[in-house]
Amino acid sequence: MLQEYVKAFLLIFLAEMGDKTQLLALLFSTKYKVKKVLIGVFIGSFLNHGLAIAFGTYLPSIIPLKSLQVIAGIMFIIFGLCAFYNEEDEECEALYKFSPIITVATAFFIGELGDKTQLAAVTLSVDAKYPLIILMGTVSGMMFTSLIGMIVGSKLGKKIPAKVIKYVSACIFLCFGVVKLSRSLPGKYVNICNGVILFVIIMLIAYLLIQLSIKAKQINHAIKHKR
């Protein structure tokens, strides 16, 4: 039992050191409290790895891993684009008090779809005597790796302007999404022409969202001054 836990923990910990999920944890910790980020990491990792272990070796036959990668890539791009829109409304803040946890959990769940750590969880579960112990090992490995990133991120967040962090985070999400798509889509779709078209579309949408964000902010300020 202990051997399975240690094996799962070390495998995930070493695989995720310096990987995108650790970088995501770092970025989220510059915006949200470490506790909320850690809870989000736990939920996202638990659901993702739990799904992998539950299906075991049958997961690839139900949902092709390439398809999972494509879905994850698209979702990362959507996450990145959404980060460019930031309508400030203090009155609605209370309604979204759980959004940091949901946001982090969703990002980690999507980020690991079809990724090497989910594949590792599938592989470990095939011959495991205690699948639940494997799940505990993989999730704790993710959390420990993320915690290292969060410690660094929480310190950086005090020195870097929030707007800079927001745009850097958006760009990183977009990069992750594009890389996932380039590695997962059939080769005939991955070429310079399609890459340029995708880049132009992303930049155009990002520009429009920034403009909408600015207008929304101006409208909110105008309403507040009238009151």
Rosetta blueprint (number, residue, H / E / L):
1 M L
2 L H
3 Q H
4 E H
5 Y H
6 V H
7 K H
8 A H
9 F H
10 L H
11 L H
12 I H
13 F H
14 L H
15 A H
16 E H
17 M L
18 G L
19 D L
20 K H
21 T H
22 Q H
23 L H
24 L H
25 A H
26 L H
27 L H
28 F H
29 S H
30 T L
31 K L
32 Y L
33 K L
34 V H
35 K H
36 K H
37 V H
38 L H
39 I H
40 G H
41 V H
42 F H
43 I H
44 G H
45 S H
46 F H
47 L H
48 N H
49 H H
50 G H
51 L H
52 A H
53 I H
54 A H
55 F H
56 G H
57 T H
58 Y H
59 L H
60 P H
61 S H
62 I H
63 I L
64 P L
65 L H
66 K H
67 S H
68 L H
69 Q H
70 V H
71 I H
72 A H
73 G H
74 I H
75 M H
76 F H
77 I H
78 I H
79 F H
80 G H
81 L H
82 C H
83 A L
84 F L
85 Y L
86 N L
87 E L
88 E L
89 D L
90 E H
91 E H
92 C H
93 E H
94 A H
95 L H
96 Y H
97 K L
98 F L
99 S H
100 P H
101 I H
102 I H
103 T H
104 V H
105 A H
106 T H
107 A H
108 F H
109 F H
110 I H
111 G H
112 E L
113 L L
114 G L
115 D L
116 K H
117 T H
118 Q H
119 L H
120 A H
121 A H
122 V H
123 T H
124 L H
125 S H
126 V H
127 D L
128 A L
129 K L
130 Y L
131 P H
132 L H
133 I H
134 I H
135 L H
136 M H
137 G H
138 T H
139 V H
140 S H
141 G H
142 M H
143 M H
144 F H
145 T H
146 S H
147 L H
148 I H
149 G H
150 M H
151 I H
152 V H
153 G H
154 S H
155 K H
156 L H
157 G L
158 K L
159 K L
160 I L
161 P L
162 A H
163 K H
164 V H
165 I H
166 K H
167 Y H
168 V H
169 S H
170 A H
171 C H
172 I H
173 F H
174 L H
175 C H
176 F H
177 G H
178 V H
179 V H
180 K H
181 L H
182 S H
183 R H
184 S H
185 L L
186 P L
187 G H
188 K H
189 Y H
190 V L
191 N L
192 I H
193 C H
194 N H
195 G H
196 V H
197 I H
198 L H
199 F H
200 V H
201 I H
202 I H
203 M H
204 L H
205 I H
206 A H
207 Y H
208 L H
209 L H
210 I H
211 Q H
212 L H
213 S H
214 I H
215 K H
216 A H
217 K H
218 Q H
219 I H
220 N H
221 H H
222 A H
223 I H
224 K H
225 H H
226 K H
227 R L
